[in-house]
Amino acid sequence: MKHTRTSGFRVALPFLIPSLVGFLVFSVLPIIATLLISLTSWDGLSQLTLAGDFQGFMQQHFIGFQNYIDIFSGSELYQVLLNTLKFVVLYIPLMLVVSLCVASILNSKARGVGVFRVVYYIPVITSWVAGSLIWKWVLNPQYGILNSMLASIGIQGPQWLQSSQWAMPAIVLASVWKDMGYFGLMLLSGLQGINREYYEAAAIDGAGKIKQFFRITLPLLTPTIFFVLIISLINSFQIFPQVVIMTPDGGPAGSTMVMVERIYKYGFKYYEMGTASAFSWILFLIIMILTFVQMKLQNKWVNYDD
Amino acid sequence: MLLPVEWIPKNPTLDAYRKLFTIRNFGTSILNSFYVSIFCTILRLLCASMAAFALTKIKFRGSGMVFALYLTALMIPAQVTFIPLFIVMGKLNLLNSLNAFLFLQFFNAFAIFMLRQKMLTINDAYLEAARIDGAGMWRIFFQIILPLCPGTLATLAILSFMDLWNDYLLPLVLLTDRANYTLPLILNSMQGQFSNQYNLMMAGSLISIIPILIVYICAQKYFKEGLTVGGVKG
């Protein structure tokens, strides 16, 4: 009887070729190329000959760490980080509270939850382009629903996206709307992991719903909350479509300039590929650090669950 | 200054939808989006399951290292690589081509990760039996392993389709000619032209949501399954 070989690299290779090629050409190569380009003054228009005439290209364009020095000594990076910080400080607490509410509603057996179970997830599956357009309309100072609603209770709404003060909070609102279903679902799985007997015992001891929430639900949910926190922190550094669609060109007085928006602007509007690549690497390092923190903490949570 | 909201429109009309299709390239962009989303999803699933098969069912030296390397790619945000990606696509003559997206499906760390998890649960006895019957590795892959992962494949197919259909950043970087635009790009480009015609913008947004919405309503559980696994997006 004929036996086919089932081990060895030669057997595995045909199955691995597409992913290996894709990994090398579209993941490894770009990240190295970004690093090299970040050390040059290349404008994206002259020939890039990193492969063919590497030495010639580098001799012509190499400027060492000048791009990084310029970025760190200029004010733009700090503005970008400040804007991101503003986003994080507003977005994370609001998102946590809203998605906890979503999770609690999903977890309850009240009437009408059936419809909510379907509807709450629609923002997650909506594209950011459609989402941003909807929010631009909602936030429109003259025609928008939000200011009309505020006016009906006697509050004069701000200029939202046209105001340097309110543009970032407006983006936060849209982002919370988009992400609450995603994180709500994550928190729900945490909620469902809590043993119901704790609540029964607490109820017998006379603890009310609110006390139960703060003494049982919240402490037992901390592993999930931490996880959501880190993921949303990593995502906060990568916000892009909502920012460029709702507030083009960095927003009023640069109030919504963020990392990816700068990378795009420098790379494809100003053709300063060197600066864009340096910004890319700064972003990459930030994400890497956050990911390591996540992995370290994740290991702890596994023990916590045991 | 402030206009009162009409919660229930006095004169509902489908005029905006008719008008949408008179916008240049609007119809084409829908076809483009379908083309990219469908073919890229198929290719992504095929390549990822081949890789997962090799990493779980074929013993070879360095298998663990390959998987570890693949996993590190999850750390690289797509936004960091798009400048060199733009250059690589230029060298491959794929700039402004919808086929550029196909090449990006060869490797998808998240899909490989999920399929590997699934295939680890498949008993090797199936393979042994097929091997004794004289089946080659490709036959084992297509006729035994793939049919045993329908749930994971469905979850991944739905998530990939959604990601590709909704994607804005990569098409923005790689497509320059309006005739090749995907739906999100056309929608965004309408902003300048029809900045205050909100009915048109909303109609366009709604059309862009419909395909995903249909899939979502029919296959809710797959959507949610994938998004909670590991909490990482591909």
Interface residues (C-beta under 8 A of the other chain):
Chain A: M1 K2 H3 T4 T6 S7 G8 F9 V11 A12 L13 P14 F15 L16 P18 S19 L20 V21 G22 F23 V25 F26 S27 L29 P30 I31 A33 T34 I37 L48 V118 Y121 I122 V124 I125 T126 S127 W128 V129 A130 G131 L133 I134 K136 W137 N140 P141 Q142 Y143 I145 N147 S148 M149 A151 Y182 L185 M186 S189 F227 I231 Q238 F240 P241 I245 M259 V260 I263 Y264 G267 F268 M273 A276 S277 S280 W281 L283 F284 I287 M288 T291
Chain B: M1 L2 L3 P4 V5 C47 A48 M50 A51 F53 A54 L55 K57 I58 K59 F60 R61 G62 S63 V66 L69 Y70 A73 M75 I76 P77 Q79 V80 T81 F82 I83 P84 L85 F86 I87 V88 F103 L104 Q105 F106 F107 N108 I112 L127 R131 I132 G134 A135 G136 M137 F141 M162 W165 N166 D167 Y168 L169 L172 V173 P184 L185 L187 N188 Q191 Y198 M201 M202 G204 S205 L206 S208 I209 I212 L213 Y216 I217 Q220 F223 K224 L227 T228 G231
